Amino acid sequence: MKMRDVGLSKRLSQYAVQAMLYEVTATPKPGLVDRGNSGAHRDMDIFTFMGSSASLAHYFFQCSHQTQSYLDSTGPGEADCRELFGILRGLGLEAERSMFDATNGVNTHKGLIFSLGIIVSAAAYSLCRSGCPDPDIHDICSVVCALTEGICDKDFKGVEGKAFHTAGEKLYLQHGIKGIRGEAEKGYPIVRDVSYPVMKELMERSGHPINDIFVQVLFHIMAVLEDTNVLNRHDMGVLEEVQAAAQEVLGLGGVFTEAGRESILELDRLFIERNISPGGAADLLAVTIFFHLLDVQTAREEV
C-alpha cells in the first residue's frame, strides 16, 4: 500500500465518525444519550453528539495522514512509535478545541478523541506496514500497544505529590485503576477479546437488527469494564452493581428477549434517577463498531 494514501485516510475518518454516530443512535442504552433520551446527562443530547462527531472528521483524517507521512519519512522498520504518539497527542489537543467549539464547551468525545485517534493511526500504520489491504485487528491492537507503551508510568509519575488531582489521577491513587490509558497500553483487550468477537458473531449469524446488536454488545462491555465514568460519579460499589446488572440482562437474553428488553428499560430509568452513566462502555462500543466497519467495508471494497 502506498504511503500517504489519501483514500485510506478518508475511509478511516469516515469509519471513525460513522462509529460515533452509530454508538449514540443505538437505543436503548441505560444512562446514556440515545434516541430515546439524554440519559444521566443534562448538558447534552443526541444533536450535541452529532455536531461533535462531525467536528472531528478532519482530526481522524489527520491521524491517518500524519501517520502515513511519518512512515514515509522513516520507513515502518525504523519508525519510533513514541515519537509518532507525540504527534498524535498534538493533533488530539487541536481536536478537543474543535469539539468544545462545536458543543459550546460540553465534553462529549474526549475519550474517543484519544481512543479512536490512536486506533485510526494504528490502522494506517498496520495497513502500510503489511502492504496488504486486509485489516488485521490483532496487528492493529499490537501497534496501539507500541504507540502507548509507558503512557501510564509517564502520566501517573509523581501523582502522589501533587496538590490537586484530576478525576483519573484520583481513581489511580484510590484503586490503582489506569482507565483508558491502561486499556490502550494493553491494546484494548476488552474490545479485542470480548466485544469485537461478540459483534462479529452476531453480525454474521444472528439476523438481528443492527441497533439491537449494538445494544447487546454494549452490555457485554458493561459486564466486565472498570468504567471510570461510573466511578467518577460514584464508587466501586456502584460499579459492581452496574456490572452485575449487565450480567443479569445478558442472562435474560439481553435486548433480544422481552424480559431482557424490559430489564434494560428499567435500568435506564434507574440509572437516570441515580445519575449513573456507563460512558466508558459507550466509548468502547464505538471502538468495536469502528473495527467492524473497517473489517466489513474493506471486504466489500475487495469484491
Rosetta blueprint (number, residue, H / E / L):
1 M L
2 K L
3 M L
4 R L
5 D L
6 V H
7 G H
8 L H
9 S H
10 K H
11 R H
12 L H
13 S H
14 Q H
15 Y H
16 A H
17 V H
18 Q H
19 A H
20 M H
21 L H
22 Y H
23 E H
24 V H
25 T H
26 A L
27 T L
28 P L
29 K L
30 P L
31 G L
32 L L
33 V L
34 D L
35 R L
36 G L
37 N L
38 S L
39 G L
40 A L
41 H L
42 R L
43 D L
44 M L
45 D L
46 I H
47 F H
48 T H
49 F H
50 M H
51 G H
52 S H
53 S H
54 A H
55 S H
56 L L
57 A H
58 H H
59 Y H
60 F H
61 F H
62 Q H
63 C H
64 S H
65 H H
66 Q H
67 T H
68 Q H
69 S H
70 Y H
71 L H
72 D H
73 S H
74 T H
75 G L
76 P L
77 G L
78 E L
79 A L
80 D L
81 C H
82 R H
83 E H
84 L H
85 F H
86 G H
87 I H
88 L H
89 R H
90 G H
91 L H
92 G H
93 L H
94 E H
95 A H
96 E H
97 R H
98 S H
99 M H
100 F H
101 D H
102 A H
103 T H
104 N L
105 G L
106 V L
107 N L
108 T L
109 H L
110 K H
111 G H
112 L H
113 I H
114 F H
115 S H
116 L H
117 G H
118 I H
119 I H
120 V H
121 S H
122 A H
123 A H
124 A H
125 Y H
126 S H
127 L H
128 C H
129 R H
130 S H
131 G L
132 C L
133 P L
134 D L
135 P L
136 D L
137 I H
138 H H
139 D H
140 I H
141 C H
142 S H
143 V H
144 V H
145 C H
146 A H
147 L H
148 T H
149 E L
150 G L
151 I H
152 C H
153 D H
154 K H
155 D H
156 F H
157 K L
158 G L
159 V H
160 E H
161 G H
162 K L
163 A L
164 F L
165 H L
166 T L
167 A H
168 G H
169 E H
170 K H
171 L H
172 Y H
173 L H
174 Q H
175 H H
176 G L
177 I L
178 K L
179 G H
180 I H
181 R H
182 G H
183 E H
184 A H
185 E H
186 K L
187 G L
188 Y L
189 P H
190 I H
191 V H
192 R H
193 D H
194 V H
195 S H
196 Y H
197 P H
198 V H
199 M H
200 K H
201 E H
202 L H
203 M H
204 E H
205 R H
206 S L
207 G L
208 H L
209 P L
210 I H
211 N H
212 D H
213 I H
214 F H
215 V H
216 Q H
217 V H
218 L H
219 F H
220 H H
221 I H
222 M H
223 A L
224 V L
225 L L
226 E L
227 D L
228 T H
229 N H
230 V H
231 L H
232 N H
233 R H
234 H L
235 D L
236 M H
237 G H
238 V H
239 L H
240 E H
241 E H
242 V H
243 Q H
244 A H
245 A H
246 A H
247 Q H
248 E H
249 V H
250 L H
251 G H
252 L L
253 G L
254 G H
255 V H
256 F H
257 T L
258 E H
259 A H
260 G H
261 R H
262 E H
263 S H
264 I H
265 L H
266 E H
267 L H
268 D H
269 R H
270 L H
271 F H
272 I H
273 E H
274 R H
275 N L
276 I L
277 S L
278 P L
279 G H
280 G H
281 A H
282 A H
283 D H
284 L H
285 L H
286 A H
287 V H
288 T H
289 I H
290 F H
291 F H
292 H H
293 L H
294 L H
295 D H
296 V H
297 Q H
298 T H
299 A H
300 R H
301 E H
302 E H
303 V L
